[in-house]
Amino acid sequence: MTNTNEVRNANEVRTSTEERNSAEVRNGGEVRTALVIGGGIAGPVTALALAKAGIEATVYEARPEAADGVGAMLSIAPNGLAALAIVGADEAVRAVGQPVPGVVMQDGTGRTLADFNGFPGLPETLALRRADLFRVLADHAVANGITIRYGKQLVDAVETDEGVTAHFADGTTASADILIGADGIRSTVRTLIDPDAPAPGYGGVLSFGGITSTEGVEVKPGMMHFAFGRTFLGFWGLPDGRIVWFGSLPSEEPLTSAEVRAVPNETWLARLRDLYTGHAPGETLIGRTAPEDLMVVGPMEYMPDVPKWHTDRIVLLGDAVHAPSSSSGQGASLAAESAIELARCLRDRPTAAEAFAAYEALRRPRVQAITGDAQAKNKAKAGKAGDKPAFPTPEQMFAPVHKFQINWPAPA
Ligand SMILES: Cc1cc2nc3c(=O)[nH]c(=O)nc-3n(C[C@H](O)[C@H](O)[C@H](O)COP(=O)(O)OP(=O)(O)OC[C@H]3O[C@@H](n4cnc5c(N)ncnc54)[C@H](O)[C@@H]3O)c2cc1C
């Protein structure tokens, strides 16, 4: 296969945002085709970034169709939006997101501890439904010429010196130069790379959310409120005037999502009301949330350090290798960052193995720092933070995370 992309000398690389995001740079590498396993968040972004690097990628998704019923909310931070902008997906995501650029830190009595309005010059953090994010990223990929094959559950992968062949549950196969495991926190690709790879860890809390009216609760427009105290509650105002809240129940027992969902909402609400008694505004918000408006999210999980990120032709990205737990608000954003970084390394390094090693070296420290921070928050939520204050100021907390940007045209 030939490389049809423009080759540019690194000296010619300019660094304006527009140029950075639109640059099609290829310094030469052996990889021309890729199988991307997983059509969630990382998968479509990876395929788009690979196309920009001159690598033809097809996405294989286990779900039978594009629609994903998972309705939980998540956020895309400025760093995630910057990564999405490199493949031109940021506007589509913005169209389904609600800007929540600021953060209010408060204690459990309703008293404000700190206000933070976001960093000037960075895109605004968005809150959106996970299902909407899946949909717009898949649509954007398809509109840009990416093929997504649904009903393709990877069960095995056979690697040779020349390439890799994926085997799917329906008996079909597909071959390419490399295979990318973007198949989420319960990744099959992770165990194909290393049968002893760690399983997801449990953060010690079960996560819930809810929607209710604002009455009697001060909520600042465009601000995400983090209310600490004896236990934690996050909330923000919806455009329709209601409030979304998210909180958690400490639980020694790592129940599965199915087990959590099997318990009636009324039972969970009673336990949450108990825990949040005396917490402002948790007591009010949870107290008047109707059972049908409770979102039962499930156990808060994260990926412990994964020793092997890749073989010579198979590599992991997104939640498959670095799920930081939803306490970080960074899972989707990190998945987008890794997708871009992997494509940049494949564009610039001569072999897949060298590209994967460079990608791991670039990504591992960053994702470890964010995962470690999320774990500290989970401990605090589970009431195990000890005497040390678990939360720094908003600027300290967000600067290294939100200001991170990948310089796409720069050689990897
Ligand atoms: C309740 C909740 C709240 C969250 N909140 C936030 C937040 O606020 N901010 C944030 O940034 N992140 C948040 N996250 C995390 C975020 O959703 C994930 O980090 C993100 O979806 C990771 O993207 P991914 O593409 O790596 O994995 P996923 O989105 O999980 O996608 C993996 C895809 O692979 C497919 N797949 C799995 N196995 C196979 C197989 N064998 N063959 C083919 N396909 C397969 C799956 O069907 C899925 O579509 C939250 C997650 C949850 C569950």
The ligand as an SDF file (V2000), in Angstrom:
LIG
                    3D

 53 58  0  0  0  0  0  0  0  0999 V2000
  -21.5830    6.2400   34.7130 C   0  0  0  0  0  0  0  0  0  0  0  0
  -20.3470    6.7190   34.0810 C   0  0  0  0  0  0  0  0  0  0  0  0
  -20.0020    8.0420   34.2490 C   0  0  0  0  0  0  0  0  0  0  0  0
  -18.8530    8.5000   33.6580 C   0  0  0  0  0  0  0  0  0  0  0  0
  -18.5040    9.8100   33.8140 N   0  0  0  0  0  0  0  0  0  0  0  0
  -17.4680   10.3120   33.1260 C   0  0  0  0  0  0  0  0  0  0  0  0
  -17.1570   11.7140   33.1340 C   0  0  0  0  0  0  0  0  0  0  0  0
  -17.7910   12.4980   33.8010 O   0  0  0  0  0  0  0  0  0  0  0  0
  -16.1700   12.1590   32.3360 N   0  0  0  0  0  0  0  0  0  0  0  0
  -15.4600   11.3130   31.5670 C   0  0  0  0  0  0  0  0  0  0  0  0
  -14.5720   11.7820   30.8440 O   0  0  0  0  0  0  0  0  0  0  0  0
  -15.6840    9.9740   31.5720 N   0  0  0  0  0  0  0  0  0  0  0  0
  -16.6850    9.4550   32.3250 C   0  0  0  0  0  0  0  0  0  0  0  0
  -16.9640    8.1230   32.2990 N   0  0  0  0  0  0  0  0  0  0  0  0
  -16.0820    7.2200   31.6100 C   0  0  0  0  0  0  0  0  0  0  0  0
  -16.3010    7.1890   30.1400 C   0  0  0  0  0  0  0  0  0  0  0  0
  -17.6010    6.7950   29.7900 O   0  0  0  0  0  0  0  0  0  0  0  0
  -15.2890    6.2070   29.6240 C   0  0  0  0  0  0  0  0  0  0  0  0
  -14.0300    6.5510   30.1400 O   0  0  0  0  0  0  0  0  0  0  0  0
  -15.2380    6.2480   28.1250 C   0  0  0  0  0  0  0  0  0  0  0  0
  -16.4800    5.8120   27.6260 O   0  0  0  0  0  0  0  0  0  0  0  0
  -14.1100    5.3810   27.6230 C   0  0  0  0  0  0  0  0  0  0  0  0
  -14.1910    5.2500   26.2560 O   0  0  0  0  0  0  0  0  0  0  0  0
  -13.7030    3.9160   25.5540 P   0  0  0  0  0  0  0  0  0  0  0  0
  -14.0100    4.1090   24.1250 O   0  0  0  0  0  0  0  0  0  0  0  0
  -12.3340    3.5960   25.9880 O   0  0  0  0  0  0  0  0  0  0  0  0
  -14.6040    2.7700   26.1630 O   0  0  0  0  0  0  0  0  0  0  0  0
  -16.1930    2.5770   26.0150 P   0  0  0  0  0  0  0  0  0  0  0  0
  -16.8590    3.8880   25.8510 O   0  0  0  0  0  0  0  0  0  0  0  0
  -16.5840    1.7100   27.1300 O   0  0  0  0  0  0  0  0  0  0  0  0
  -16.3160    1.8120   24.6420 O   0  0  0  0  0  0  0  0  0  0  0  0
  -15.8980    0.4870   24.4620 C   0  0  0  0  0  0  0  0  0  0  0  0
  -16.7040   -0.1030   23.3250 C   0  0  0  0  0  0  0  0  0  0  0  0
  -16.1370   -1.3660   23.0090 O   0  0  0  0  0  0  0  0  0  0  0  0
  -17.1860   -2.2730   22.7580 C   0  0  0  0  0  0  0  0  0  0  0  0
  -16.6660   -3.6250   22.9970 N   0  0  0  0  0  0  0  0  0  0  0  0
  -16.3990   -4.2060   24.1860 C   0  0  0  0  0  0  0  0  0  0  0  0
  -15.9080   -5.4420   24.0120 N   0  0  0  0  0  0  0  0  0  0  0  0
  -15.8650   -5.6570   22.6700 C   0  0  0  0  0  0  0  0  0  0  0  0
  -15.4550   -6.7570   21.8720 C   0  0  0  0  0  0  0  0  0  0  0  0
  -14.9810   -7.8920   22.4070 N   0  0  0  0  0  0  0  0  0  0  0  0
  -15.5560   -6.6530   20.5200 N   0  0  0  0  0  0  0  0  0  0  0  0
  -16.0280   -5.5010   19.9640 C   0  0  0  0  0  0  0  0  0  0  0  0
  -16.4450   -4.4330   20.6890 N   0  0  0  0  0  0  0  0  0  0  0  0
  -16.3560   -4.5100   22.0180 C   0  0  0  0  0  0  0  0  0  0  0  0
  -18.2790   -1.8500   23.7170 C   0  0  0  0  0  0  0  0  0  0  0  0
  -19.5550   -2.3070   23.2990 O   0  0  0  0  0  0  0  0  0  0  0  0
  -18.1550   -0.3340   23.6830 C   0  0  0  0  0  0  0  0  0  0  0  0
  -18.9760    0.2560   22.7120 O   0  0  0  0  0  0  0  0  0  0  0  0
  -18.0640    7.6080   32.9050 C   0  0  0  0  0  0  0  0  0  0  0  0
  -18.4220    6.2740   32.7580 C   0  0  0  0  0  0  0  0  0  0  0  0
  -19.5650    5.8280   33.3270 C   0  0  0  0  0  0  0  0  0  0  0  0
  -19.9560    4.3900   33.1730 C   0  0  0  0  0  0  0  0  0  0  0  0
  1  2  1  0
  2  3  1  0
  2 52  2  0
  3  4  2  0
  4  5  1  0
  4 50  1  0
  5  6  2  0
  6  7  1  0
  6 13  1  0
  7  8  2  0
  7  9  1  0
  9 10  1  0
 10 11  2  0
 10 12  1  0
 12 13  2  0
 13 14  1  0
 14 15  1  0
 14 50  1  0
 15 16  1  0
 16 17  1  0
 16 18  1  0
 18 19  1  0
 18 20  1  0
 20 21  1  0
 20 22  1  0
 22 23  1  0
 23 24  1  0
 24 25  2  0
 24 26  1  0
 24 27  1  0
 27 28  1  0
 28 29  2  0
 28 30  1  0
 28 31  1  0
 31 32  1  0
 32 33  1  0
 33 34  1  0
 33 48  1  0
 34 35  1  0
 35 36  1  0
 35 46  1  0
 36 37  1  0
 36 45  1  0
 37 38  2  0
 38 39  1  0
 39 40  1  0
 39 45  2  0
 40 41  1  0
 40 42  2  0
 42 43  1  0
 43 44  2  0
 44 45  1  0
 46 47  1  0
 46 48  1  0
 48 49  1  0
 50 51  2  0
 51 52  1  0
 52 53  1  0
M  END
$$$$
